[in-house]
Amino acid sequence: MRAFRKNEINLYVLKAKVLLLYYLTRILIYVIVYLINMKYRSSTEIVAMILDAADGGTTKTKIMYKAYLGYNQLKEYLTILIENNLLEYIDGAQIFKTTEKGLHYLKMYNAIEELLPSRIKNN
């Protein structure tokens, strides 16, 4: 077994610290972006994000990430959206897809968003 010199050990420690700093920075950036985007969302906004994410069909995991929701919160919304025929679950493919009624909701939601002054939207 080869004995490591002090300089080699210091180099490994330095590389490990740099790598750790890199990953911590990435996590911090993700958290900041998340907090900026998710500041006090209404349920109508969350529903719109889910329906938009599921437009064309997608998995539960992709909806969860695109709508910035936790698993339990997503499950609650999916149940409500399916019960109200805004979203459908295609069992064989295990995907969720926005229905025509859901697309109508999105269209109305986006129209209202355009009418609101930016000052109200940002607060």
SELOTOR-778597 format. One line per field, with one value per residue: residue in one letter; x, y, z of N, C-alpha, C in turn. Coordinates in nm, 4 decimals, decimal comma. Layout:
BEGIN
resn <- [A:...]
n.xx <- [X:...]
n.yy <- [Y:...]
n.zz <- [Z:...]
ca.xx <- [X:...]
ca.yy <- [Y:...]
ca.zz <- [Z:...]
c.xx <- [X:...]
c.yy <- [Y:...]
c.zz <- [Z:...]
***
This chain:
BEGIN
resn <- [M:R:A:F:R:K:N:E:I:N:L:Y:V:L:K:A:K:V:L:L:L:Y:Y:L:T:R:I:L:I:Y:V:I:V:Y:L:I:N:M:K:Y:R:S:S:T:E:I:V:A:M:I:L:D:A:A:D:G:G:T:T:K:T:K:I:M:Y:K:A:Y:L:G:Y:N:Q:L:K:E:Y:L:T:I:L:I:E:N:N:L:L:E:Y:I:D:G:A:Q:I:F:K:T:T:E:K:G:L:H:Y:L:K:M:Y:N:A:I:E:E:L:L:P:S:R:I:K:N:N]
n.xx <- [0,0836:0,0519:0,1988:0,0570:0,1568:0,1763:0,1080:-0,0413:-0,2656:-0,3688:-0,4430:-0,6496:-0,8349:-0,8864:-1,0016:-1,2334:-1,3601:-1,4096:-1,5832:-1,7974:-1,8726:-1,9577:-2,1891:-2,3472:-2,3885:-2,5417:-2,7727:-2,8565:-2,9153:-3,1307:-3,3175:-3,3564:-3,4672:-3,6988:-3,8306:-3,8732:-4,0435:-4,2621:-4,4065:-4,6660:-4,8921:-5,2130:-5,4924:-5,6151:-5,4114:-5,2306:-5,3820:-5,3991:-5,1283:-5,0884:-5,2699:-5,1611:-4,9121:-4,9920:-5,0963:-5,1377:-5,0517:-4,8822:-4,6593:-4,7146:-4,4948:-4,3604:-4,5526:-4,5528:-4,2970:-4,3044:-4,5129:-4,4228:-4,4845:-4,5339:-4,5491:-4,7790:-4,9462:-4,9853:-5,1258:-5,3734:-5,4706:-5,4802:-5,6811:-5,9075:-5,9153:-5,9586:-6,2060:-6,3635:-6,3567:-6,1526:-5,9130:-5,7795:-5,7075:-5,5078:-5,5083:-5,3663:-5,1358:-5,0433:-5,0557:-5,1406:-5,3785:-5,4829:-5,8197:-6,0790:-6,2425:-6,0621:-5,8713:-6,0262:-6,0578:-5,7888:-5,7605:-5,9421:-5,8287:-5,5784:-5,6668:-5,7807:-5,5515:-5,4128:-5,5676:-5,5324:-5,3652:-5,0088:-4,9067:-5,0839:-5,0615:-4,7964:-4,7901]
n.yy <- [-0,1168:0,2184:0,4962:0,8022:1,1294:1,4324:1,6583:1,5458:1,4515:1,6914:1,8017:1,6284:1,6820:1,9499:1,9317:1,7902:1,9779:2,1851:2,0563:2,0032:2,2660:2,3493:2,1855:2,2662:2,5327:2,5020:2,3868:2,5950:2,7934:2,6673:2,6627:2,9377:3,0197:2,8654:2,9770:3,2380:3,1973:3,0676:3,2200:3,2604:3,1306:3,1075:2,8765:2,8620:2,9373:2,7294:2,5132:2,5888:2,5671:2,2917:2,1886:2,3004:2,1761:1,9147:1,9195:1,7601:1,5272:1,3601:1,2335:1,1753:1,2512:1,4380:1,6392:1,7133:1,8302:2,0376:2,1944:2,2663:2,1257:1,9333:1,5777:1,4839:1,7104:1,7353:1,4963:1,5484:1,7639:1,6403:1,4485:1,6119:1,7528:1,5463:1,4479:1,6657:1,6649:1,8024:1,6992:1,3949:1,0515:0,8230:0,4982:0,2645:0,3749:0,5182:0,7994:1,1463:1,3656:1,6756:1,7666:1,8686:2,0456:2,1226:2,2521:2,4657:2,5944:2,6719:2,8514:3,0530:3,1282:3,2290:3,4451:3,6092:3,6621:3,8227:4,0502:4,1581:4,4145:4,4465:4,5101:4,4030:4,1298:4,0725:4,1012]
n.zz <- [0,0000:-0,0805:0,0732:0,1618:0,0954:0,2847:0,1313:-0,0777:0,0585:0,1544:-0,0906:-0,1725:0,0301:-0,0209:-0,2783:-0,2101:-0,0456:-0,2287:-0,4051:-0,2303:-0,1671:-0,4199:-0,4617:-0,2438:-0,3122:-0,5456:-0,4348:-0,2692:-0,4606:-0,5898:-0,3788:-0,3345:-0,5821:-0,5743:-0,3477:-0,4364:-0,6558:-0,5382:-0,3576:-0,1474:-0,2973:-0,4508:-0,4343:-0,6804:-0,8520:-0,8112:-0,9053:-1,1748:-1,2460:-1,2164:-1,4075:-1,6379:-1,6391:-1,6844:-1,9347:-2,2348:-2,1258:-1,8671:-1,6083:-1,2537:-1,1015:-1,2658:-1,2778:-1,0099:-0,9802:-1,1746:-1,0828:-0,8391:-0,5921:-0,2932:-0,2350:-0,0852:-0,0877:-0,3620:-0,4161:-0,2918:-0,4483:-0,7027:-0,6640:-0,6201:-0,8647:-1,0487:-0,9600:-1,0283:-1,2990:-1,4342:-1,4813:-1,6049:-1,5388:-1,6960:-1,6859:-1,7880:-1,9024:-1,6921:-1,6621:-1,6217:-1,7597:-1,8882:-1,9158:-2,1545:-2,0158:-1,8191:-1,9780:-2,0583:-1,8117:-1,7724:-1,9859:-1,9112:-1,6672:-1,7502:-1,9037:-1,7080:-1,5584:-1,7390:-1,7337:-1,4809:-1,2995:-1,2923:-1,0437:-0,8565:-0,9163:-0,8438:-0,5706]
ca.xx <- [0,0000:0,1300:0,1802:0,0260:0,2297:0,0911:0,0589:-0,1451:-0,3838:-0,4241:-0,5055:-0,7772:-0,9240:-0,9233:-1,0966:-1,3592:-1,4220:-1,4582:-1,6997:-1,9032:-1,9139:-2,0308:-2,3225:-2,4214:-2,4280:-2,6537:-2,8906:-2,8975:-2,9783:-3,2605:-3,4062:-3,3896:-3,5612:-3,8246:-3,8957:-3,9176:-4,1563:-4,3732:-4,4481:-4,8085:-4,9758:-5,3522:-5,5284:-5,6442:-5,2825:-5,1766:-5,4612:-5,3558:-4,9950:-5,1048:-5,3344:-5,0635:-4,8097:-5,0505:-5,1464:-5,0739:-5,0285:-4,7526:-4,6620:-4,7351:-4,3670:-4,3336:-4,6462:-4,5050:-4,1829:-4,3422:-4,6031:-4,3541:-4,5686:-4,4942:-4,6276:-4,9103:-5,0253:-5,0223:-5,2301:-5,5007:-5,5147:-5,5155:-5,8119:-6,0100:-5,9212:-6,0193:-6,3477:-6,4312:-6,3357:-6,0543:-5,7965:-5,8123:-5,5962:-5,5071:-5,4567:-5,2678:-5,0120:-5,0117:-5,0326:-5,2501:-5,3963:-5,5808:-5,9392:-6,1270:-6,2885:-5,9402:-5,8131:-6,1119:-6,0165:-5,6597:-5,7847:-6,0054:-5,7297:-5,4802:-5,7340:-5,7915:-5,4149:-5,3773:-5,6453:-5,4882:-5,2448:-4,8904:-4,8867:-5,1631:-5,0060:-4,6684:-4,8050]
ca.yy <- [0,0000:0,3398:0,5957:0,9344:1,2413:1,5356:1,7441:1,4734:1,4494:1,8266:1,8207:1,5554:1,7568:2,0712:1,8909:1,7545:2,1030:2,2544:1,9815:2,0288:2,4048:2,3509:2,1285:2,3524:2,6499:2,4611:2,3693:2,7280:2,8576:2,6035:2,7078:3,0784:3,0226:2,8089:3,0732:3,3514:3,1561:3,0065:3,3079:3,2745:3,0980:3,0736:2,7439:2,8740:2,9392:2,5939:2,4323:2,6254:2,5109:2,1473:2,1653:2,3353:2,0706:1,7895:1,9383:1,6654:1,4030:1,3458:1,1532:1,2441:1,3099:1,5586:1,7428:1,7554:1,9209:2,1555:2,2771:2,2937:2,0739:1,8117:1,4611:1,4811:1,8222:1,7009:1,3931:1,6150:1,8393:1,5474:1,3901:1,7145:1,7839:1,4318:1,4472:1,7759:1,6446:1,8939:1,6156:1,2530:0,9594:0,7139:0,3917:0,1790:0,4500:0,5828:0,9422:1,2400:1,4503:1,7817:1,7460:1,9895:2,1354:2,1747:2,3486:2,5847:2,6591:2,7378:2,9654:3,1577:3,1717:3,3128:3,5693:3,6915:3,7061:3,9330:4,1684:4,2125:4,4975:4,3728:4,5392:4,3047:3,9970:4,0538:4,1079]
ca.zz <- [0,0000:-0,0950:0,1778:0,1077:0,1514:0,3425:0,0233:-0,1504:0,1443:0,1515:-0,2213:-0,1685:0,1193:-0,0938:-0,3830:-0,1439:-0,0013:-0,3481:-0,4515:-0,1336:-0,1878:-0,5462:-0,4429:-0,1528:-0,3899:-0,6321:-0,3499:-0,2268:-0,5761:-0,6083:-0,2708:-0,3598:-0,6953:-0,5239:-0,2598:-0,5174:-0,7396:-0,4667:-0,2505:-0,1222:-0,4132:-0,4230:-0,4850:-0,8244:-0,9215:-0,8033:-0,9994:-1,3098:-1,2690:-1,2339:-1,5364:-1,7414:-1,6393:-1,7342:-2,0710:-2,3248:-2,0521:-1,8001:-1,4861:-1,1260:-1,0593:-1,3453:-1,2316:-0,8788:-0,9975:-1,2520:-1,0027:-0,7115:-0,4847:-0,2247:-0,2767:-0,0195:-0,1390:-0,4998:-0,4110:-0,2605:-0,5659:-0,8105:-0,6310:-0,6431:-1,0077:-1,1172:-0,9215:-1,0968:-1,4433:-1,4918:-1,5069:-1,6146:-1,5166:-1,7931:-1,6007:-1,8532:-1,9245:-1,5648:-1,6816:-1,5994:-1,8772:-1,8715:-1,9975:-2,2228:-1,9093:-1,7582:-2,0717:-2,0504:-1,6872:-1,7984:-2,0754:-1,8308:-1,5689:-1,8194:-1,9428:-1,5868:-1,5263:-1,8290:-1,6961:-1,3533:-1,3036:-1,2453:-0,9016:-0,7801:-0,9416:-0,7760:-0,4234]
c.xx <- [0,0888:0,0983:0,1553:0,1119:0,1312:0,0305:-0,0538:-0,2753:-0,4504:-0,4954:-0,6408:-0,8793:-0,9742:-1,0250:-1,2321:-1,4332:-1,4800:-1,5845:-1,8193:-1,9590:-1,9973:-2,1738:-2,4070:-2,4697:-2,5456:-2,7814:-2,9445:-2,9675:-3,1171:-3,3601:-3,4486:-3,4902:-3,6980:-3,8993:-3,9467:-4,0428:-4,2792:-4,4269:-4,6007:-4,8953:-5,1176:-5,3809:-5,5607:-5,5156:-5,2201:-5,2495:-5,4173:-5,2188:-5,0020:-5,1634:-5,2395:-4,9562:-4,8625:-5,1055:-5,0688:-5,0420:-4,8887:-4,7694:-4,6824:-4,6075:-4,3366:-4,4266:-4,5967:-4,3911:-4,2210:-4,4321:-4,5434:-4,4406:-4,5043:-4,5896:-4,7679:-5,0018:-5,0726:-5,1349:-5,3671:-5,5555:-5,5569:-5,6526:-5,9243:-6,0262:-5,9850:-6,1689:-6,4283:-6,4090:-6,2471:-5,9289:-5,8440:-5,6864:-5,6110:-5,4312:-5,3460:-5,1328:-4,9613:-4,9745:-5,1600:-5,2559:-5,5057:-5,6965:-5,9754:-6,1743:-6,1681:-5,8715:-5,8935:-6,0774:-5,8860:-5,6766:-5,8438:-5,9067:-5,6282:-5,5405:-5,7465:-5,6543:-5,3724:-5,4489:-5,5956:-5,3664:-5,1270:-4,8660:-4,9629:-5,1038:-4,8807:-4,6790:-4,8712]
c.yy <- [0,1241:0,4381:0,7314:1,0388:1,3472:1,6249:1,6766:1,4706:1,5866:1,8543:1,7500:1,6295:1,8824:2,0392:1,8575:1,8804:2,1808:2,1872:2,0047:2,1700:2,4180:2,3000:2,2112:2,4788:2,6174:2,4454:2,5054:2,8025:2,7998:2,6534:2,8524:3,0902:2,9713:2,9115:3,1950:3,3151:3,1153:3,0918:3,3198:3,2498:3,0669:2,9342:2,7504:2,8754:2,7996:2,5017:2,4613:2,5659:2,3600:2,1166:2,1962:2,2268:1,9422:1,8023:1,8482:1,5329:1,3941:1,2653:1,2406:1,3155:1,4384:1,6719:1,8002:1,8569:2,0477:2,2499:2,3120:2,2512:1,9527:1,6994:1,4601:1,5920:1,7927:1,5982:1,4539:1,6884:1,7457:1,4854:1,4892:1,7424:1,6699:1,4262:1,5538:1,7748:1,7502:1,8178:1,4722:1,1706:0,8452:0,5987:0,3093:0,2465:0,5168:0,7297:1,0210:1,3329:1,5524:1,7581:1,8756:2,0925:2,1992:2,2770:2,4780:2,6645:2,7368:2,8622:3,0820:3,2145:3,2666:3,4452:3,6633:3,7447:3,8241:4,0621:4,2353:4,3020:4,4205:4,3963:4,4388:4,1668:3,9721:4,0587:3,9878]
c.zz <- [0,0000:0,0169:0,1127:0,1765:0,1989:0,2333:-0,0557:-0,0711:0,1446:0,0185:-0,2262:-0,0816:0,0484:-0,2037:-0,3232:-0,0978:-0,1189:-0,4007:-0,3586:-0,1506:-0,3155:-0,5271:-0,3466:-0,2232:-0,4802:-0,5519:-0,3066:-0,3406:-0,5988:-0,5036:-0,2942:-0,4735:-0,6504:-0,4397:-0,3363:-0,5955:-0,6601:-0,3520:-0,2472:-0,2453:-0,3694:-0,4784:-0,6338:-0,9061:-0,9226:-0,9001:-1,1416:-1,3423:-1,2919:-1,3705:-1,6520:-1,7529:-1,7032:-1,8757:-2,1661:-2,2584:-1,9944:-1,6715:-1,3629:-1,0819:-1,1350:-1,3065:-1,0995:-0,8922:-1,0719:-1,1730:-0,8665:-0,5929:-0,4204:-0,2641:-0,2156:-0,0691:-0,2811:-0,5013:-0,3840:-0,3826:-0,6792:-0,7876:-0,6629:-0,7923:-1,0871:-1,0864:-0,9958:-1,2483:-1,5094:-1,5354:-1,5175:-1,5936:-1,6157:-1,7284:-1,6660:-1,8703:-1,7969:-1,5828:-1,6511:-1,7199:-1,8492:-1,9672:-2,0704:-2,1206:-1,8402:-1,8476:-2,0725:-1,9240:-1,7091:-1,8846:-1,9975:-1,7279:-1,6337:-1,8636:-1,8230:-1,5477:-1,6133:-1,7911:-1,5690:-1,3707:-1,2435:-1,0961:-0,8149:-0,7952:-0,8594:-0,6252:-0,3685]
***
